């Protein structure tokens, strides 16, 4: 694992990043003391997301974004966690 000083790392950052991308690990030192390690990124363990994967499994009500009725609004505003209550 090669070690480079901070000044050289700043000067040759692009070259060092390319080396790390190829799998090399580089230690960056300041005044001879190791301070950081430049390593390649690992591929994400997350699976690729596919649009429409939940099609037919969930639904949204027709009135999902309709205004609340006066009764529903009253329920929300009298709630102890309501921002309207908290600001009083």
N, CA, C and O atoms as CSV, one atom per row, in Angstrom:
chain,resi,resn,atom,element,x,y,z
A,1,UNK,N,N,0.854,-1.167,0.000
A,1,UNK,CA,C,0.000,0.000,0.000
A,1,UNK,C,C,0.906,1.237,0.000
A,1,UNK,O,O,1.550,1.542,1.004
A,2,UNK,N,N,0.947,1.936,-1.120
A,2,UNK,CA,C,1.817,3.112,-1.196
A,2,UNK,C,C,1.335,4.249,-0.295
A,2,UNK,O,O,0.142,4.386,-0.022
A,3,UNK,N,N,2.272,5.042,0.148
A,3,UNK,CA,C,1.962,6.198,0.984
A,3,UNK,C,C,2.463,7.446,0.266
A,3,UNK,O,O,3.595,7.486,-0.215
A,4,UNK,N,N,1.605,8.466,0.200
A,4,UNK,CA,C,1.983,9.735,-0.421
A,4,UNK,C,C,1.729,10.853,0.582
A,4,UNK,O,O,0.836,10.758,1.424
A,5,UNK,N,N,2.521,11.906,0.483
A,5,UNK,CA,C,2.285,13.012,1.404
A,5,UNK,C,C,1.125,13.867,0.889
A,5,UNK,O,O,0.756,13.799,-0.283
A,6,UNK,N,N,0.576,14.649,1.767
A,6,UNK,CA,C,-0.618,15.430,1.463
A,6,UNK,C,C,-0.415,16.361,0.277
A,6,UNK,O,O,-1.302,16.486,-0.567
A,7,UNK,N,N,0.724,17.006,0.202
A,7,UNK,CA,C,0.988,17.921,-0.906
A,7,UNK,C,C,0.978,17.173,-2.231
A,7,UNK,O,O,0.374,17.634,-3.200
A,8,UNK,N,N,1.643,16.019,-2.281
A,8,UNK,CA,C,1.641,15.231,-3.518
A,8,UNK,C,C,0.246,14.709,-3.840
A,8,UNK,O,O,-0.131,14.619,-5.009
A,9,UNK,N,N,-0.514,14.368,-2.818
A,9,UNK,CA,C,-1.872,13.884,-3.041
A,9,UNK,C,C,-2.734,14.979,-3.668
A,9,UNK,O,O,-3.530,14.709,-4.568
A,10,UNK,N,N,-2.571,16.219,-3.190
A,10,UNK,CA,C,-3.332,17.328,-3.776
A,10,UNK,C,C,-2.895,17.563,-5.222
A,10,UNK,O,O,-3.723,17.826,-6.094
A,11,UNK,N,N,-1.597,17.466,-5.464
A,11,UNK,CA,C,-1.065,17.714,-6.803
A,11,UNK,C,C,-1.491,16.631,-7.788
A,11,UNK,O,O,-1.774,16.927,-8.949
A,12,UNK,N,N,-1.540,15.391,-7.342
A,12,UNK,CA,C,-1.790,14.254,-8.234
A,12,UNK,C,C,-3.089,13.524,-7.902
A,12,UNK,O,O,-3.182,12.309,-8.077
A,13,UNK,N,N,-4.082,14.254,-7.428
A,13,UNK,CA,C,-5.327,13.631,-6.991
A,13,UNK,C,C,-5.973,12.790,-8.090
A,13,UNK,O,O,-6.402,11.666,-7.830
A,14,UNK,N,N,-6.048,13.307,-9.296
A,14,UNK,CA,C,-6.681,12.564,-10.388
A,14,UNK,C,C,-5.993,11.223,-10.612
A,14,UNK,O,O,-6.655,10.198,-10.775
A,15,UNK,N,N,-4.680,11.234,-10.618
A,15,UNK,CA,C,-3.917,10.003,-10.828
A,15,UNK,C,C,-4.157,9.024,-9.680
A,15,UNK,O,O,-4.307,7.824,-9.907
A,16,UNK,N,N,-4.191,9.528,-8.460
A,16,UNK,CA,C,-4.418,8.667,-7.302
A,16,UNK,C,C,-5.831,8.082,-7.297
A,16,UNK,O,O,-6.019,6.921,-6.934
A,17,UNK,N,N,-6.808,8.866,-7.689
A,17,UNK,CA,C,-8.182,8.368,-7.764
A,17,UNK,C,C,-8.281,7.272,-8.810
A,17,UNK,O,O,-8.949,6.262,-8.587
A,18,UNK,N,N,-7.629,7.456,-9.945
A,18,UNK,CA,C,-7.620,6.415,-10.983
A,18,UNK,C,C,-6.990,5.128,-10.448
A,18,UNK,O,O,-7.498,4.037,-10.706
A,19,UNK,N,N,-5.889,5.248,-9.708
A,19,UNK,CA,C,-5.231,4.079,-9.133
A,19,UNK,C,C,-6.164,3.381,-8.135
A,19,UNK,O,O,-6.240,2.152,-8.109
A,20,UNK,N,N,-6.862,4.157,-7.327
A,20,UNK,CA,C,-7.793,3.572,-6.371
A,20,UNK,C,C,-8.945,2.878,-7.093
A,20,UNK,O,O,-9.392,1.814,-6.664
A,21,UNK,N,N,-9.423,3.464,-8.172
A,21,UNK,CA,C,-10.509,2.859,-8.937
A,21,UNK,C,C,-10.085,1.513,-9.529
A,21,UNK,O,O,-10.924,0.638,-9.741
A,22,UNK,N,N,-8.792,1.345,-9.793
A,22,UNK,CA,C,-8.274,0.074,-10.306
A,22,UNK,C,C,-8.072,-0.956,-9.193
A,22,UNK,O,O,-7.700,-2.098,-9.463
A,23,UNK,N,N,-8.319,-0.553,-7.936
A,23,UNK,CA,C,-8.219,-1.484,-6.829
A,23,UNK,C,C,-7.070,-1.234,-5.879
A,23,UNK,O,O,-6.942,-1.937,-4.877
A,24,UNK,N,N,-6.233,-0.257,-6.161
A,24,UNK,CA,C,-5.095,0.036,-5.298
A,24,UNK,C,C,-5.548,0.873,-4.096
A,24,UNK,O,O,-6.422,1.731,-4.226
A,25,UNK,N,N,-4.953,0.620,-2.935
A,25,UNK,CA,C,-5.215,1.427,-1.754
A,25,UNK,C,C,-4.023,2.353,-1.524
A,25,UNK,O,O,-2.876,1.907,-1.551
A,26,UNK,N,N,-4.288,3.626,-1.300
A,26,UNK,CA,C,-3.237,4.630,-1.122
A,26,UNK,C,C,-3.426,5.282,0.238
A,26,UNK,O,O,-4.534,5.684,0.593
A,27,UNK,N,N,-2.352,5.385,0.992
A,27,UNK,CA,C,-2.384,6.072,2.280
A,27,UNK,C,C,-1.876,7.488,2.070
A,27,UNK,O,O,-0.834,7.699,1.450
A,28,UNK,N,N,-2.618,8.455,2.589
A,28,UNK,CA,C,-2.220,9.853,2.494
A,28,UNK,C,C,-1.713,10.270,3.877
A,28,UNK,O,O,-2.405,10.117,4.883
A,29,UNK,N,N,-0.489,10.799,3.899
A,29,UNK,CA,C,0.158,11.147,5.162
A,29,UNK,C,C,0.451,12.634,5.228
A,29,UNK,O,O,0.630,13.294,4.204
A,30,UNK,N,N,0.497,13.151,6.445
A,30,UNK,CA,C,0.864,14.540,6.676
A,30,UNK,C,C,2.054,14.510,7.634
A,30,UNK,O,O,1.954,13.987,8.744
A,31,UNK,N,N,3.159,15.065,7.205
A,31,UNK,CA,C,4.404,15.060,7.978
A,31,UNK,C,C,4.803,13.630,8.356
A,31,UNK,O,O,5.300,13.377,9.454
A,32,UNK,N,N,4.573,12.700,7.419
A,32,UNK,CA,C,4.952,11.311,7.629
A,32,UNK,C,C,3.976,10.498,8.457
A,32,UNK,O,O,4.155,9.291,8.618
A,33,UNK,N,N,2.941,11.145,8.986
A,33,UNK,CA,C,1.950,10.443,9.806
A,33,UNK,C,C,0.730,10.112,8.948
A,33,UNK,O,O,0.104,11.023,8.408
A,34,UNK,N,N,0.375,8.830,8.806
A,34,UNK,CA,C,-0.798,8.456,8.008
A,34,UNK,C,C,-2.062,9.159,8.529
A,34,UNK,O,O,-2.350,9.143,9.725
A,35,UNK,N,N,-2.801,9.769,7.607
A,35,UNK,CA,C,-3.997,10.525,7.989
A,35,UNK,C,C,-5.274,9.980,7.344
A,35,UNK,O,O,-6.356,10.073,7.924
A,36,UNK,N,N,-5.142,9.413,6.144
A,36,UNK,CA,C,-6.329,8.946,5.422
A,36,UNK,C,C,-5.933,7.827,4.472
A,36,UNK,O,O,-4.762,7.642,4.141
A,37,UNK,N,N,-6.950,7.090,4.048
A,37,UNK,CA,C,-6.717,6.008,3.104
A,37,UNK,C,C,-7.680,6.180,1.938
A,37,UNK,O,O,-8.884,6.339,2.140
A,38,UNK,N,N,-7.157,6.148,0.733
A,38,UNK,CA,C,-7.953,6.255,-0.483
A,38,UNK,C,C,-8.153,4.839,-1.002
A,38,UNK,O,O,-7.190,4.155,-1.351
A,39,UNK,N,N,-9.405,4.405,-1.051
A,39,UNK,CA,C,-9.716,3.024,-1.443
A,39,UNK,C,C,-10.774,3.032,-2.545
A,39,UNK,O,O,-11.493,4.018,-2.706
A,40,UNK,N,N,-10.870,1.945,-3.298
A,40,UNK,CA,C,-11.907,1.887,-4.340
A,40,UNK,C,C,-13.292,1.725,-3.726
A,40,UNK,O,O,-13.440,1.127,-2.660
A,41,UNK,N,N,-14.286,2.249,-4.390
A,41,UNK,CA,C,-15.666,2.058,-3.941
A,41,UNK,C,C,-16.102,0.634,-4.252
A,41,UNK,O,O,-15.759,0.077,-5.294
A,42,UNK,N,N,-16.853,0.065,-3.345
A,42,UNK,CA,C,-17.422,-1.260,-3.588
A,42,UNK,C,C,-18.748,-1.070,-4.304
A,42,UNK,O,O,-19.439,-0.074,-4.089
A,43,UNK,N,N,-19.103,-2.023,-5.152
A,43,UNK,CA,C,-20.426,-1.922,-5.784
A,43,UNK,C,C,-21.517,-1.966,-4.725
A,43,UNK,O,O,-21.377,-2.639,-3.704
A,44,UNK,N,N,-22.573,-1.265,-4.969
A,44,UNK,CA,C,-23.674,-1.195,-4.023
A,44,UNK,C,C,-24.323,-2.569,-3.860
A,44,UNK,O,O,-24.494,-3.304,-4.832
A,45,UNK,N,N,-24.678,-2.901,-2.634
A,45,UNK,CA,C,-25.349,-4.170,-2.358
A,45,UNK,C,C,-26.837,-4.074,-2.673
A,45,UNK,O,O,-27.538,-5.086,-2.702
A,46,UNK,N,N,-27.310,-2.869,-2.905
A,46,UNK,CA,C,-28.727,-2.677,-3.208
A,46,UNK,C,C,-29.032,-3.142,-4.621
A,46,UNK,O,O,-28.242,-2.949,-5.545
A,47,UNK,N,N,-30.187,-3.753,-4.765
A,47,UNK,CA,C,-30.618,-4.171,-6.092
A,47,UNK,C,C,-31.086,-2.949,-6.879
A,47,UNK,O,O,-31.496,-1.937,-6.310
A,48,UNK,N,N,-31.013,-3.071,-8.168
A,48,UNK,CA,C,-31.471,-1.986,-9.027
A,48,UNK,C,C,-32.985,-1.853,-8.905
A,48,UNK,O,O,-33.713,-2.844,-8.938
A,49,UNK,N,N,-33.443,-0.619,-8.763
A,49,UNK,CA,C,-34.873,-0.370,-8.662
A,49,UNK,C,C,-35.499,-0.418,-10.044
A,49,UNK,O,O,-34.928,0.070,-11.019
A,50,UNK,N,N,-36.687,-1.015,-10.112
A,50,UNK,CA,C,-37.391,-1.130,-11.391
A,50,UNK,C,C,-38.756,-0.461,-11.278
A,50,UNK,O,O,-39.567,-0.849,-10.438
A,51,UNK,N,N,-39.016,0.533,-12.109
A,51,UNK,CA,C,-40.318,1.197,-12.052
A,51,UNK,C,C,-41.441,0.197,-12.310
A,51,UNK,O,O,-41.323,-0.669,-13.176
A,52,UNK,N,N,-42.517,0.320,-11.561
A,52,UNK,CA,C,-43.678,-0.529,-11.753
A,52,UNK,C,C,-43.618,-1.848,-11.009
A,52,UNK,O,O,-44.472,-2.708,-11.224
A,53,UNK,N,N,-42.637,-2.034,-10.141
A,53,UNK,CA,C,-42.495,-3.304,-9.430
A,53,UNK,C,C,-43.693,-3.590,-8.524
A,53,UNK,O,O,-43.989,-4.755,-8.258
A,54,UNK,N,N,-44.382,-2.566,-8.049
A,54,UNK,CA,C,-45.535,-2.761,-7.166
A,54,UNK,C,C,-46.877,-2.625,-7.895
A,54,UNK,O,O,-47.929,-2.551,-7.260
A,55,UNK,N,N,-46.834,-2.594,-9.208
A,55,UNK,CA,C,-48.070,-2.429,-9.980
A,55,UNK,C,C,-49.040,-3.557,-9.644
A,55,UNK,O,O,-48.680,-4.733,-9.681
A,56,UNK,N,N,-50.268,-3.185,-9.317
A,56,UNK,CA,C,-51.292,-4.156,-8.957
A,56,UNK,C,C,-51.252,-4.572,-7.497
A,56,UNK,O,O,-52.152,-5.276,-7.041
A,57,UNK,N,N,-50.238,-4.161,-6.752
A,57,UNK,CA,C,-50.114,-4.537,-5.350
A,57,UNK,C,C,-50.553,-3.423,-4.408
A,57,UNK,O,O,-50.891,-3.689,-3.255
A,58,UNK,N,N,-50.552,-2.189,-4.879
A,58,UNK,CA,C,-50.994,-1.058,-4.072
A,58,UNK,C,C,-51.958,-0.219,-4.888
A,58,UNK,O,O,-52.004,-0.328,-6.113
A,59,UNK,N,N,-52.721,0.613,-4.212
A,59,UNK,CA,C,-53.618,1.524,-4.908
A,59,UNK,C,C,-53.718,2.816,-4.132
A,59,UNK,O,O,-53.424,2.868,-2.937
A,60,UNK,N,N,-54.134,3.852,-4.820
A,60,UNK,CA,C,-54.331,5.162,-4.217
A,60,UNK,C,C,-55.791,5.533,-4.444
A,60,UNK,O,O,-56.290,5.477,-5.568
A,61,UNK,N,N,-56.460,5.908,-3.379
A,61,UNK,CA,C,-57.872,6.263,-3.472
A,61,UNK,C,C,-58.072,7.446,-4.410
A,61,UNK,O,O,-57.204,8.310,-4.537
A,62,UNK,N,N,-59.210,7.468,-5.053
A,62,UNK,CA,C,-59.533,8.554,-5.983
A,62,UNK,C,C,-59.491,9.920,-5.299
A,62,UNK,O,O,-59.087,10.911,-5.908
A,63,UNK,N,N,-59.910,9.972,-4.029
A,63,UNK,CA,C,-59.969,11.243,-3.305
A,63,UNK,C,C,-58.731,11.471,-2.438
A,63,UNK,O,O,-58.798,12.225,-1.468
A,64,UNK,N,N,-57.624,10.846,-2.762
A,64,UNK,CA,C,-56.404,10.933,-1.963
A,64,UNK,C,C,-56.006,12.374,-1.655
A,64,UNK,O,O,-55.663,12.690,-0.516
A,65,UNK,N,N,-56.048,13.238,-2.647
A,65,UNK,CA,C,-55.600,14.616,-2.431
A,65,UNK,C,C,-56.761,15.614,-2.373
A,65,UNK,O,O,-56.570,16.813,-2.575
A,66,UNK,N,N,-57.958,15.108,-2.098
A,66,UNK,CA,C,-59.119,15.996,-1.972
A,66,UNK,C,C,-59.020,16.761,-0.655
A,66,UNK,O,O,-58.429,16.264,0.303
A,67,UNK,N,N,-59.588,17.952,-0.600
A,67,UNK,CA,C,-59.573,18.727,0.651
A,67,UNK,C,C,-60.293,17.961,1.767
A,67,UNK,O,O,-61.225,17.200,1.507
A,68,UNK,N,N,-59.856,18.168,2.992
A,68,UNK,CA,C,-60.491,17.532,4.138
A,68,UNK,C,C,-61.841,18.168,4.414
A,68,UNK,O,O,-62.042,19.358,4.170
A,69,UNK,N,N,-62.771,17.358,4.928
A,69,UNK,CA,C,-64.060,17.914,5.345
A,69,UNK,C,C,-63.833,18.722,6.620
A,69,UNK,O,O,-62.766,18.647,7.228
A,70,UNK,N,N,-64.835,19.487,7.016
A,70,UNK,CA,C,-64.716,20.299,8.229
A,70,UNK,C,C,-64.496,19.409,9.451
A,70,UNK,O,O,-63.740,19.769,10.353
A,71,UNK,N,N,-65.156,18.243,9.482
A,71,UNK,CA,C,-65.000,17.321,10.609
A,71,UNK,C,C,-63.580,16.757,10.655
A,71,UNK,O,O,-62.974,16.678,11.724
A,72,UNK,N,N,-63.052,16.368,9.496
A,72,UNK,CA,C,-61.688,15.833,9.443
A,72,UNK,C,C,-60.663,16.902,9.829
A,72,UNK,O,O,-59.699,16.627,10.543
A,73,UNK,N,N,-60.885,18.100,9.354
A,73,UNK,CA,C,-59.984,19.208,9.695
A,73,UNK,C,C,-59.987,19.456,11.193
A,73,UNK,O,O,-58.935,19.699,11.784
A,74,UNK,N,N,-61.163,19.398,11.814
A,74,UNK,CA,C,-61.271,19.603,13.252
A,74,UNK,C,C,-60.508,18.511,14.003
A,74,UNK,O,O,-59.850,18.801,15.003
A,75,UNK,N,N,-60.582,17.279,13.544
A,75,UNK,CA,C,-59.843,16.183,14.178
A,75,UNK,C,C,-58.333,16.447,14.116
A,75,UNK,O,O,-57.620,16.209,15.092
A,76,UNK,N,N,-57.863,16.923,13.005
A,76,UNK,CA,C,-56.422,17.187,12.871
A,76,UNK,C,C,-55.973,18.337,13.760
A,76,UNK,O,O,-54.916,18.262,14.386
A,77,UNK,N,N,-56.763,19.389,13.819
A,77,UNK,CA,C,-56.325,20.571,14.569
A,77,UNK,C,C,-56.472,20.417,16.072
A,77,UNK,O,O,-55.806,21.131,16.822
A,78,UNK,N,N,-57.324,19.507,16.539
A,78,UNK,CA,C,-57.449,19.327,17.980
A,78,UNK,C,C,-56.458,18.280,18.492
A,78,UNK,O,O,-56.366,18.065,19.701
A,79,UNK,N,N,-55.741,17.648,17.624
A,79,UNK,CA,C,-54.763,16.631,17.997
A,79,UNK,C,C,-53.646,17.265,18.838
A,79,UNK,O,O,-53.226,18.382,18.535
A,80,UNK,N,N,-53.152,16.583,19.890
A,80,UNK,CA,C,-52.085,17.167,20.723
A,80,UNK,C,C,-50.768,17.348,19.989
A,80,UNK,O,O,-49.905,18.080,20.473
A,81,UNK,N,N,-50.580,16.720,18.856
A,81,UNK,CA,C,-49.333,16.884,18.119
A,81,UNK,C,C,-49.489,17.817,16.917
A,81,UNK,O,O,-48.582,17.936,16.093
A,82,UNK,N,N,-50.619,18.460,16.826
A,82,UNK,CA,C,-50.879,19.352,15.718
A,82,UNK,C,C,-49.985,20.588,15.785
A,82,UNK,O,O,-49.824,21.162,16.862
A,83,UNK,N,N,-49.402,21.010,14.667
A,83,UNK,CA,C,-48.611,22.238,14.674
A,83,UNK,C,C,-49.434,23.452,15.081
A,83,UNK,O,O,-48.896,24.405,15.645
A,84,UNK,N,N,-50.729,23.426,14.801
A,84,UNK,CA,C,-51.579,24.548,15.178
A,84,UNK,C,C,-51.661,24.628,16.697
A,84,UNK,O,O,-51.590,25.723,17.256
A,85,UNK,N,N,-51.809,23.488,17.380
A,85,UNK,CA,C,-51.859,23.457,18.846
A,85,UNK,C,C,-50.525,23.867,19.446
A,85,UNK,O,O,-50.487,24.622,20.417
A,86,UNK,N,N,-49.413,23.369,18.868
A,86,UNK,CA,C,-48.084,23.630,19.408
A,86,UNK,C,C,-47.717,25.111,19.341
A,86,UNK,O,O,-46.931,25.587,20.160
A,87,UNK,N,N,-48.274,25.843,18.382
A,87,UNK,CA,C,-47.885,27.235,18.213
A,87,UNK,C,C,-48.674,28.187,19.115
A,87,UNK,O,O,-48.386,29.383,19.161
A,88,UNK,N,N,-49.668,27.656,19.831
A,88,UNK,CA,C,-50.491,28.522,20.696
A,88,UNK,C,C,-49.776,28.885,21.955
A,88,UNK,O,O,-50.324,29.605,22.791
